[in-house]
Amino acid sequence: MDNQEQSSLEEDGDNRRGLVLFWRGYSNTITPERLPGLGAKVVLQAALGVNHGVFLVEGGEVYSIGHLSSKNGSKNAHKPGPVLEKNFIGQRVASVAAGSFHSGAVTVDGIAYMWGENSAGQCAVASKSQVSEPTPVNISDPETSPPQLIRVLQLACGEQHTLALSVRREVWAWGSGCQLGLVTNVFPVIRPQKVEHLAGRIVLQVACGAHHSLALVQRLQPQEVKSIPEKCNQCHQLLITMMDKEDHVIISDNHYCPLGVALMETKSKRDTQSPNHTSLASEEVHLSKSTVAGAVDTNGQTEEHVPDAAPSEAGDTTGNEQLNSQRTSETVNGTRPRNSPYPDEEAVKEYFKKLSDQSHGENNCRNSGFAPVQVS
């Protein structure tokens, strides 16, 4: 393709930018035709209802076309060509929307305008079944003091209801029907109300069918999704159980884990054990070993000693401190009292030496053929 042909196509594309083509079908021609009445205006956005349409053109102007019952008093009234909505002169409209029989627009300042059928409150205007001209909708947050005006990004229209997406990514609704998503059974809802079921979610876009609604929300981050385990970490049984009972199913999450309870009780007992109990127990064991070994006096004779009774847990702490102090001083001096359950170190060494000498003498006697004689 040479440069001349490419330039011709680009120029032709610029001329066709925003050109509206339409077709009706049925008994009429199905070939798309250019919509007359807009001249060379560039259309930025189009929205269609059951029998009408709304166009946003470059420069922020809004045109309506089709059966405009609100302007002519009859649903069968028909305008031959696009009609300029004069209430928007001097304002810049950012987007338009169309329901079954009503229309909406949002200005660059975030103000929503509604007109058309209002029998179900879909235009948020009280005491009127038809709204002939675009009328601003007062959307304010009653939870703030004073009530804060809500700026709108987008409108979506159904047959009997309207949704608005605010700059804070909240959804507001008015009109009639459960498709509003509001916690109410009183209709119509004339004053816009916030859809609380979407609180905390970031809404990206809203859309309406005749009797249903849709909200496109931002996906939650992976770390925000908490996975629930299917089985118990201790007994490996299912945490959620289902049981068939006659004509219904019982789903229960009341899981009881005996193993987990036993482990918790054991851990609790270990944690609550006092350090004093451990020290007393080790002291009793030490005393028992010393008693079995026996105490050795200075003459080399062994005699069994019974240790003094250990102080009770509820005893006087002062007595325990004195006993420990006495034992410490005796250990430093290297001596033990006669009634002490702990043997004297020097006496023990002397006793072991005598035993060694006696054993050596017996061995010499056996080797020489003489029997040892014990002298009493």
Helices and strands as residue ranges (DSSP letters): H 3-16, E 21-22, E 33-34, E 43-48, E 52-57, E 62-66, H 69-72, E 79-84, G 86-88, E 93-98, E 102-107, E 112-117, E 130-136, E 140-141, E 148-149, E 152-157, E 161-166, E 171-175, G 178-180, E 189-194, G 196-198, E 203-208, E 213-217, G 222-224, E 241-245, E 248-252, H 258-272, H 275-293, E 295-296, E 302-303, H 317-333, H 345-368
